[in-house]
């Protein structure tokens, strides 16, 4: 008796699942039939963010089908995958999704590449590097406000999305990424320069010093040393006392004075709390900004 009840219960459950599955198939078929008969009523383009390397008009041109607007076409006659592929071929598009909502509106969602560095190589060819370390061309529609690196840079560019090839370009990307993530240094560092010795120099917004970084190793330590120097040395002698600041060594900061170019080695106290240093450096930068109006520029 117990076995019969269990058998009938299993049959009942199986029947319910079969009916549910059949209903789902019918519903999906109905939706597909309705979708195939639906006409594209409108095209809505969504481009989030505040950088517009590619605008809605350009997207609309890419979406054109043989020169004809997509509006009024049957959804079944629109190749969604082909439209996505067209959009992704644009060097400024990181990802693209195209779909149709229930009202027959073609939705186009685009994610743009986010530049974080502009490189001007030694051949006067310039290009952006995005947040993934990929080279992308400049845009006629928009100029990104990002760090600029120039000087003796050998990294080439073939006017297409590509990876960084040289160690120096990767060092510049790593340095720019570090600066971008820190609100203090992103406000203080205006430019990167690669000198004849293939060393990276930082060009500050406040102060006339060359800051010799060297390479992109131990960036956190080097910038912490620089912050300590700003706190301990600059308030005593002023922003114009040093011609250059060498932070390429992780255990010391070397300040080269303007007057007699003597080397004044400032020991760095690694035990100082970063938060207190940050506050002191920000306060010092604010005070200096009120008296310094010129911005350093690097000459090739």
N, C-alpha and C positions, 0 to 999 in steps of 0.2 A: 504493500500500500504506500509506504513511504517512498519507495523507488519510483512508483508511478507519478506521485505528486511532484517529485523533483524533475522527472522527465517532462511533464506538462509545463512546469514552470520554465524550464530551459527553452521549450518550444515557443512559449509565449514571449519570452524575452527576445528570442531570435526573430520572431514575427514582428515585434515592435521595432527592432533595429532595422529590419528589412524595409518596413514601411517608412521609417524616418529617412533612411538612405535614399529610397525611391523619391520621396518628397523633395529631398535636397537636390537630387539630380534634375527633377522637373523644374524646381525653382531656378537653378542655375541655367538651365536651358532657356527658360522664359526670359531671364535677365540678358542672356546672350542674344536672343532673338530681338529683344527690345533695343539692346545696345547697337546691334547691326543696323537697325532701322532708324536709330537716332541720328540727327543732323547736328554737326558742330555749330553751336549757337554763338560761341565767343571763345576767345583765347585770352587767358589770364596768365601773365608772366610775373613771377615772384623772384626777386633778386635781393636777398637779405644783405645787411651790412651797409657801410657808408663809403665803400670804394667801388667805383663804377667803371671798371676797365671795359666792360661790355654793357651796353645800355639796352633798353627794351626795344628800340627801333632796330638795332642790329640783330637781336634775337628774333624779332618778327621777320626780318629778311631771311635769316637762316631757316626759319620754319616754313617759308613759302614753298609751295609745291608746284614746280614747273611755272613759277611766276604767278601763280594763282593763290589768292588768299585761302586759308583753311576754312574760313567761315562758310557755312552752307554745304560743305561736303559731308557725306555720310561717314560716320565714325569707322565703319567697316572698311572704307577706302583710304583711311589714313594709317600709314605705317608708323606706329608709335616708336618701335625700336630704331627705325631708320632716322627719325627725328632726334632721338637721344644721341645716336652716333654722330650726327652732324654737329650737334651742340658740343659734344665732348672733343671734337677735333679743334675747337677754338682754343688757343693756348692759354687764355685767361679763365677758362671754365675748368674747375676741378671735378665737379660732378653735375649731372643733369638728370632730372626725372620728369617724364611726361606721362600724364594719365588723364582720363576723362571722368568727371564726376557724374552724379545721377541726373543732373540737369542738362547734360550735353555740353558743358564748358570744358574746353581743353586746358588743363592746368600744366604749367611749365615752371618747375622749380629748379633754380640754378644756384650752385655754390661756386663763388669765384675763388681763384687763388689769392692768397694774402701775401703780398710782397713784404719783406722785412729788411732787405738790403738792396742797394743799387751799386753795381760795380762798374767802374770806368777803367778798362784795361789800358795797358801802355800803348795800344794802337788806337786809342780814342773810340773804342767800341764799347757801348754801355748796355746793360741789361739788368733786370731784376733777379733776385733770388727769393723764392717763396718760402713759406714756413716749413716746407719739407726738404729744403735744400736743393730745389730744382730751379734751373735757369729758365726765365721766361722773357719775352721781348718787352720793349716799352710800348705804351699805348698812346694812340692819338686822342683818346677821349679823356684820359685822366692821368695825373702825375701824383704818385704816392709820396707822402712825406715820411721818408725812411732814411736811415743812415746811408751815407755815400762813402764808398771806398775807392780810392784811386791811387796812382803811383805806378810802381814797377810790378804790375800784375800781368801775368802771362796767360791767364785763363781766357780761352777763346769762346766765341759764341756763333752758332750756326743758324740763328734766327728761328729756333724751335725749342720746345720744352726738352730739357736735357739735364743730366746730372753734372755735378761739379767734378772736374777732372784733375785739378792740381791740388797739392797739399795746402798751398797758400790760400786758395779760394775757400777750401774747407775750414781753414783757420779763421778767415774773415767771417764766414757764416757762423761759426761757433761763437766768436766774439760778439757779433751783432746780436745773436740770439740771447746771449747772457745780458748784454746791455738792455735789450728790449724788455726783459723780464724784471728789471729793477727800475723803479720809478725815479730814484735819485740819479743813477747813471744815464738813463735815457734822457733826462733833462740836462745833464751836464756835458755829455759827450756829443759833439756835433758831427764828427767826421772821423774816418779811418784812413790812414795813409801807409803805404808800403814803401819803405826806403830802398836805397841801392843794395843794402845788405840783406834784403828780404826779411826785414823786421817790421812788425806792425807798430805804428805810432798812433796815439789817440789825440785828437784835436778837441780841446774843451771849449765850451761856450764862455766860461768865466775864467780869466787868466790867460796869459800869453805863452805858457809853457808848452813845449813838446813833451808828451808823456810817452816814454818808450815802453811798450808792452812786451815786445819780442815776439812770442808766439802765443797760441791759445791754450797752452798748458797751465794748469793750476790757476784758472781765472778767479775763482773765489778768493784764494789767498792773495793774489796780486791786487785785486780791487780792495780787499780789506786793508792791505798795507797802504794803498793810496788814500783810503779814507782816514786811516790813522795819521798819515802825513798831513792831510788837509786840516785835521783837528789840532795836531800838536805843533806843526811848524808854521803853517800859513798865518794863523792868527798873530804870531809873534813878529813876523817879518813882512807880511803883506803879500799880495798876489803877484807883484812885479819883481820880487826879489830873486826868483829862480828863472833861468832860461830854459831848463829842461828838468824833468823828473823821470828817473829811471826806476821802473818797477819790475823789470824782467827777471830779477833775482827774487826768489820766494822768501829769503831770510833778511832782506834789507831794502830800504828805499834810498836812492842816491839823488840828492838835489844838486844840480849844477847852477851856481849862483850867476847872476847877471853881471855884477861889478867886476870881479877878478876871475870868474869862472873856476873858483876853487870848489872842490868836491866836499860837500857837507853830508856825511852819512847820518841819517836819522834812524835810530833803532826802532823797530816796530814791536810794540807790546801786544803779542797775540792773545794775552789774557783779557784785554779790554772787551767789554761786552759790545757786540755789534749794534744793539739798539741805541745805546748811549752815543756811540760814534755816529750813527746815522742822524740822530737828532742834532748833534753838534755840527755835522757837515752841512745839513740842510739849512741851519740857522746861519752858518758862515756864508753859504752860497747866496742866501737871500740878501744878506748885507752887502756882499760884493757885487751883486747884480745891480744894486741901486747906483753904484759908482762906475760900473763897467758897461759900456754900450756897444763896443766893437765886437764882432764875431770873427774868430780866426778862420782863415781860409788856407788851404794847402795849394801850393803851386807845384805843377809838374816840372 
